[in-house]
């Protein structure tokens, strides 16, 4: 009985932390003015959830850096 519990709950948890696994992962989308406009899309699957998290944070930081650079290079009319 305890073997079933260990296999059923702890084996998938360990697989999620493995470098390569068979889980679907996440799909990140950056939308534009509305939901019909997709500006950026990334699909992370078969990798560790920790790597998925790091890639998601990197994608977020790249988006905020793009917004900051656009704001700084905008047209200034005084």
N, C-alpha and C positions, 0 to 999 in steps of 0.2 A: 504494500500500500504506500509506504513512504517513498519507494522508488518511483511510483507513478507521479506522486506530487512533485518530487524533485525534477523529473524529466519534463513534466507538463508546464511548470512555472519557471524553473531556474534555467533550463536549457535555452528557451527562447530569449530570456533576459541576457544570457551570456552571448548568444548569437548576435543580438543587437549591438553589443560592444565590440564584436569581432571586426577585423579590418575588411573582410569580405563576407557577405552573407546573402541570403536569398529573399530578404524583405524588400518591399516596394520602395520605401524611403519617402521623401517629400518632393513636392513640386512647388517651386516659388514663382510667383507671377507679380510683376510690377505693372499696374494699370495706369492709363493716361487720364484724360479728362472724364471718361466714363468707363464702364465695364467692357465696352466693345473695343477699346483701344488697349492692346497689350504692348507695353514698351519693352519689356524684358521678361524672359522665361528661362528658368533653370530647373533641371530635373536631376535629383540626386537619389540614386538607388543602388543597392548592393554594397553600400559602404557603412561604416560605423556611424551610430547616431551622434557621436562626438564630432566626427568629421562633418556630418551634415550640419550640425550646429555651427561649427567654425565657418563653413562655406556660406551659411545664411548670414552670419554676422559680417563676413567680408563683403557680401553682396549689398547689405544694408549700408555699410560704410562707404562703398564705392558710389552708391546712389546719393548719399548726403554730400560727398565730396563733389560730385557733378553739380548738384544744386547750388552749393556754395560757390563753385567756380563760375557758374552761369550768373549768379547774383553779382559777383564781383566784376565780371566782364560785360555787364549790361550797358545799355545806352544811357548815359547820364546827361540829361538836359537841365541845365541850371537856368 
